[in-house]
Amino acid sequence: MFLFMRRYFASLFIFVVLFSGCKDTAVAPKRSRFVATNVHLTLGNPSSAVADPLNYNNYLIEKPQYVLSYSRDNGIPNWVSWHVSKDWLGTAPRQDNFRADETLPADWYRVSPGAYTNSGFDRGHNCPSADRTKSEEDNSATFLMTNMIPQAPDNNRNTWANLEEYTRTLVESGQEVYVIMGNYGSGGTGANGSARTIDGGRIKVPKQIWKVLIILPAGEDDVNRITTNTRVIAVDTPNINGVHADWSNYRTTVDAIEKATGYDLLSEVPEDIQRVIEARVDNGPTQ
């Protein structure tokens, strides 16, 4: 009897160990989904930027008003991402207080407003002043030089201004818009002719300037409301004077912009939906 019981318990022990082992390996841990802690990163971080000073050409800067990836060597943002809804719009006046961004690492060159003087290029906002009029503080944040690129005057004052105004028209009509703007290449044409850099070579003049708009009815749980029918506008313009004022002439696909930049612009949208909306050229209204 003793020998039988000893064999019984030994067999039971082996069974429990084997069963427990099978249970542990049968269920693979689920990949945790990226959760944006900043509304402006709801659709993802296009270049996987991080706030590490050693990551000096893909340095993440998070503001309450927008988020960007900054390049120390180029003196401009790689991309800027922001959300536009009625919550961001109000009656605050334009502050016009262009200034260096003191939040950059202490040993980095900080672009000043005067760096663009007589360059032939505008201090072109990425996140526009008029998208942040809820408070003077919000509007003031858009005048930090980390939010600027050397932009050809015609591009900035006409083509881009018209697209920015259309964005706010959509919001006033009951939509909300996620916007990502960036640039690539080197060499634009401003009021003084062509240039690859300004400010003694410390600021790159981009060749192309692009923007992607994801348009949704105002609501909640935004990523999960994006479908294959969601309107997405992608625009890619040359950074030159003489550019057409009608931004619709430069509509393209998100796929084309991703190919040109190497970014993953809508990484938090399910891949099956991405494949459809990123391959489509918008043909919707322009005003």
C-alpha positions, 0 to 999 in steps of 0.5 A: 500500500505504501509503495502504491501511494508513493507512486500515486503521489509521484504521478500526480506531482508530474501531472501537475507540473506538466499541466501547469507548464502547458498552461503557462505556454499556451497563452502568449502575452498580448502586445500592449497597444500604444496609448497616447498621453498627449492628444496630439499623438493620438494617431501615432509618433511618425518617426518614433521620436524620443526626448533624449538629447542624444537623439538630436535629429529626432528629438521629441518636444511635447507642448500642450498645444502641439507635438513635434520632432526637432532636428538640432542640425537642421534648426527646424522641426521634422514634423509637427502634429496637432489636433484642431477642434472648437475647443482650441478656437476662440477670440485670443489675438495674434501674439506675434511674439516670435522667440527662441525655444528655451526648452531645448537642451542647454548646449544646443543652438537656439534659433532666434527670430532674427535668424530669418531676417533678410533671408527671403523666407518667411518664418513659416508656422507649422501649427498655425497661430489661428488654430490656437486662439482659445487663450493668449498662452495657446496662441503665444506657443505657436510663435516658438521658433521650434515651430517654424521653417523657412517657407517661401512667401507665396507658399506661406501666405497663399497656398498654406494660408488657404489650406489652414483656413479650410481646416478651420472651416471644417471645424466650424462646420462640426468636424475635428481634424488631426493635422501632421505637417512636415518637410523633406529635401533641401533647397527652396526658392524665396524672395531672394532666390534659391537657397539651401540654408539660411543663418550661416548654414545653421537652418535648412531650407526644405525643398518640399512641405507636406501636410496630412489632415484626418477629418472626423465628425466631432466626437470621442474615441477618435482612433476607433471611429476612423474607417475606410470612408474617413476623409484624409487629405494629403498635400505635398507642395514645392517650397518656392515662390510662384507656387499655385495658391490653390492647394488642391493642385498638390493633393497626393497620398499618405503613402507617397509622403511616407515613401518620401520621408520614411515616416509612419504617419498613421501608425495607430490606425488599424493596418487594414484601414491604413491600407485603404485611406493612405493609398487614396487621393482626396477629391473632396471639396476645397472650400 
